[in-house]
Amino acid sequence: MNILIDLIGAAIIGSMLILMMMTFQFQLYEASDRLMYAMNMTDHMEMAATLLNNTIALAGVGIEPGDTVVHADEDSLVFWTYWDFQTETKDSSPNKMSIKLADAPNPFGTQVLITQNDEVLQDLANIFWVDELKFRYYDINDNLTTNENDVMAAELRMSFFRDAPRGGSRDITTKLQFKCYFMNAYMQIGNP
């Protein structure tokens, strides 16, 4: 009888150890999935920040600093520049650039739309998985401003969102905040 109880006890303990190993392996697999998703999201966020900074830095090429911004709202920025983003050259006529979130999400989340003369620029890469895009504007003295004629820099606050790699896990949400200067306007005005 003691041998039977010992065998049953060993079977229970062995099955618990096997269950613990399977649970540990599942958690390890899930953690590696989240790490890969987070790493890809970090790379995507870095690409998005670089692209938006390079785009905004070329605001006002060939334009008077006070006339650079068409409108500066909390959810979008529209400006003039002689730089042609499609040909990567200075153009003979001004181009109207716009940065805003798309109206509707697509399978990759909501996209940041960068347009030149109301035409979406696909060559500038796609910035997806954006949950929120907000702008704040600054003048030459680095003070917050709502006057479009005084805008010399834009602070962007973006929130990125990706579904969890596995069901039952928390979704991946990250936030990014950075400031972009209208370099051409700064160079024309100089240091006050």
N, C-alpha and C positions, 0 to 999 in steps of 0.2 A: 504494500500500500504506500509506503514512504517513497519508493522508487517512482510510482505513478504520480504522486504529488510533486516530486522533484522534476519529473519530465514536463508536467503541465506548467510548473513555475518557470522552467528554462524556456519553454516555448513562448510563454507570455513575455518574458524579459527579452528574448531574442526578437520577437515581433515588434516590441517597443523600440529596440535599437534600430531595427530596419526601418521602421516608421520615422524615427528621428533622423536617420541618414537621408531618407527620401525628402523629408521636410527641409532639411538643411540644404540639400542640393537644389530644390525648387526655389528657396529663398536666395541662394547664391546666383542662380540663373536669372531671377527677377532683378536682383541688384545689378548684375552686369548689363541687363537690358536697359535699365534706367540710366546707368552710367553712360552707355553708348548714346542713348537719346539725349542726355544732357550735354555730352560732348558735341554731338551734331548741332544741337541748338546753340551752343556757345559759338561754334564756327559760323553758323547762320547769322547770329546777332552781330558778330564782328564784321562780317561781309556787309550787313545792312548798314551799320554805323559808318563804315568806310565809304560806301556808295552814297549815302545821304550827305555826308560831310563833303565829299568831292563835288557833288551836285550843287549844294548850297554855296560852297566856296566860289563857284563860278558865276554866282548871281551878280548882275550889274556890269559884266564885261562890256565896255564901251558905252555905258549908260551913266548919266549923272547920278550921284549917290542918293539924292532926294527923290529921284524918279524910278529907282530900282524896283520897289515893291508895288505890285498892283493891289493886292490885298493880303493882310496878315491876320487870319482868324485863328481861333484856338484849335481848330481841327484841320486847317489847310494853309498852305503858303503858295502864293502866286507871285512870280517876279519876272522881270525882263532881263535878257542877256543877249549879246551878239554871238555868244558861243553856241555852236550847233553841236548838240550831243550825238546826233546821228553820224555826222562826218568827222567829228572830233577836230573841227577847225573853226576859226572865227568867220562868221557869216557877214554878208553885206547888209542884211536887214535884221532887226531885233526879233528874238524868239521869246514867246511867252511860255514860261515853265510853270508847272503846277505839281505840287506834292500833296497827296491826300489819301485817305483810305478808300478802298472800293466800297460801293454801296451794298453789295451782297457778298457773302462768303462763297468760296469755291471749295472743291474737295481738299485743298491744302490750307484751309483757313482763310481769313481775310487778307487781301493783298494790298500793299502800298502801291498806289498808282503814281508813276512819274510820267507826266505828259509834256510834250513840246508842241506848241500850237494846237492843242486839243487832240493830239495823236499820242497814244500810249507808246512809250519807248520800251520795247521788249529787250533791246540790246543791252540795256543797263542792268540786266539781271532782274530776277523776281524776288521780291521780299514778301514772303508768306508767313502764315501763322501769327499775324499781328492781331492782338485783341483790342489794343487802344493806341492811338497816336495823338499826342497833344503838343501844341507849340506854345512857347512864351517868347516874347521879343524884347530885345535890349537896344538901347541907343549907343552912341559912340563913347559915352561915359560909363557904360555898363549898368545903366539904370533901366528898370522895366519900363516899357512904353507900349502904348496902343496906337500911337500916331505912325501911320505907314511911311511917312516921309522921313522919320527918324530911325527906322529900323536898320541896325548894323549887324545884328547877330540874332540867331534863333536857338532856343533851347528846346530840344526834342525829348519827350518822355514817351517811351514805347513799352508796351506790355506784350510779351509773346506767350502763346498758349499752344500746347500740344497735348493730344490725348495720351493717356498712359499707355505704355507698351503692352501691358496685359490688363485684362479686365479685373476689376477689384482694386487696382492700384490707384494712387493719387495721380491726378493730371499734373503735367509739368508746366509751371507758370514762372516766367522770369521777367524782370523789369530792367530797362536800360534807360539811362538819362545821359545826354551829352549836349554840348554846345557847339554850334557851327557859326563861324564868322563869315560875313560877306567880305572876303579879302580884297576884292577890287575896290569896294567902297572905302574900306579902311586905308588902302594905299593912296586913294585920291584925296581923302581928307587929311590924312596924316594924324599925328598924335596931338590931341587938343591941349 
